[in-house]
Amino acid sequence: MTTADTPARALPRTSENLLLAEAGEGTRVQFSGIVKDYGATRVLHGVDLDVAPGEFVSLLGPSGCGKTTALRVLAGLERATAGSIRLGGKDVSSVPTNKRDIGMVFQSYSLFPHLRVVDNVAFGLRRRRINRTDAAARAAAALELVGLGHLAERFPHELSGGQQQRVALARALVTEPRVLLLDEPLSALDAKVRVQLRDEIRRIQLRLGITTVFVTHDQEEALAVSDRIAVMSAGRIEQIGTPEDLYLRPATAEVAAFVGVSSVVLGVVAGGALTVWGQPLPLQIAAPDGEVDVFLRPENVRISSADGSGTEAVVQESTFLGSFRRTLVRTLDGALVRVQHAASDRVTFDDRVRIALDPVPVAVRPRT
């Protein structure tokens, strides 16, 4: 696992772009016991997070879990009730936003409609009293970095949504900040553009080696681009780890439920051993005896003909997803289970089948 004491990667060195020529090795970011209250309501409960220099960490969770509040505290847009924020080892808890040397990209593009693209990008440099010639050169370099050098003279209304968000990204990078903060920057875009820009952000982040904190509620985005992911729930970090750790080894039922797709079925723990429909399954984490909810990944459920082995079920629906199918079946005890299988294995509504479970460790929670 990447830690704050080991850089996430070896950083490239290149002089082909003004920004890349100055690329550093990133800045360590530390949340230490961050508490945030709004009146009598506590929204962050002692958040601790250590981001390595050059690392890409996502804050992932449902709406209202506190991820955007945590990002705003890091940016200096909100003042923590308790705890500290450190950048590069220096406590910046009392430092105003404009002195923290960060770049931030929001969900809304917030471009100036009356300024050309290049002037939008150069705006922050001009505010820092960088002379016009140098500001224009650095803005042009930033636009080349995001693939929009040919659109420098256009106005925002002449660009697509994805292009406008690239301009916002270039504007955040042009000042060469120590840390890049991304607050759900892709959620307003359509699916195809979202994937393209997501991959572009990751490519740029790797080339610059800039420490990046990315807020999203979209687990696919987080899994695709992150070195590590912090899953948040009710103002706390439930688990932090690599995408593989979170998906394959969720530490809590909340993480298992939120990361990836799972079916929840009834199981029984007796003597520390779990059974589901009479089949033994290994546990991710030891659980007390009794009835439990079991989280089954669709790729760990197999489907066979009605006269095969396994648990009887009836097909409710089957969806073609290109390289595979995802089929929903109902067992005799009423459980709805998703099964992922080869696209060539076709089933239809009301087919009677049997399902079997792969013997892989599963997450559980006591049934209430």
C-alpha positions, 0 to 999 in steps of 0.5 A: 500500500502507498504510504505518506512516506513513500512517493506514489511513483517515479516522476517524469522529467521533460522540458516540452511544456513550461509546466512540465519543466517545473513539475515537482515531486508533489506535496504531502497533505495531512488531515489530523483529527479534523472536526467540523461543526455547523451549530449543533450538527457535527459533519466531520468526526475527527478525520485523519488522512495522510496523502503522500507527495504526488499521490492521487487520493479520492474521497468517496461516499454518498451525498451528505457523508462529509467529503466535500466539507473535508475538501473545503477545510483543506482548501481553507474555504471552511475553518475546522472546529478542531484539528489541523491541516498540514501541507508539506509538513507546515500547519496551514489551518489558519492560512487563508485560501489564497496563501495555501498554493492550491488549485481547485476545480469545481463541478461548475466551470465558473469561466468568465463569459466575456474573456477568451479561453486563454485570458480565462486561464491566465486570470490567476497569473495576472492577479499575481502580477505576472507580466502579460507576456509570461502569463500568456506563455504559461496559459498557452502551455496549460492549454496545450497540456489539456489538449485545447491549445487550438481553442485559445482564442474562443469564448466559453460559450463556443465550447462544449461542456467537456472543453469548458471543464478542461479550461477550468482544469488548465486554469487550476494548473497554470499557477503550478499549485502544490496541491490540486483539489477536484470537487466532483468536476465530472458530474455535470458531463455526459457519460462518454465525455466524463470517461474521457476527461476522467482519464485525461485528468489522471494522465495529466496528474501523473505527468505533473506528479501533483498531489491530488485530492478528488471528491466523487460519489461515483465509485467507478471514477474513484476505482479507475483513477485513484492510487488510494480511496478513502470511503466516507460515511457519516463524517468518518473515514470507514476505510482507506486503501487501494481500489483493489483493497476496497473491492476485494477486502472491504473492512466493513459492511458499509464499504462492501455495500457502497463499493462495487455491486453486491447482492445482500442475502441471508446467511448463518454464522455458527461456531465462527463458520458461515453458511449460505443456502447450506454452502460454507463461505469464508468470512472477510472478518470474524462475525458473532454467531447468528443470522447475518446479511451476506454481500455477494459480488455478481462475478462470484455467483455462477449460474447453471441449468435447473438440473445442476447443483446449487440453489434453485432460482428463477430468472427475473431479468437479464441484461446484455452489457457487451462483453458479459451479461448481468442476470437477476434471479430470485431464489426460493426464499425470495432473495434477489441475486445478481449473477455476472456471466458470459454474454453467450450464456443466454437466459430469459425471464422465468427460466428455472436455473440453479446458482452456486457461490464461489468460495471467496471471502465475503463481508457480512453484517449482523441482521437486525 
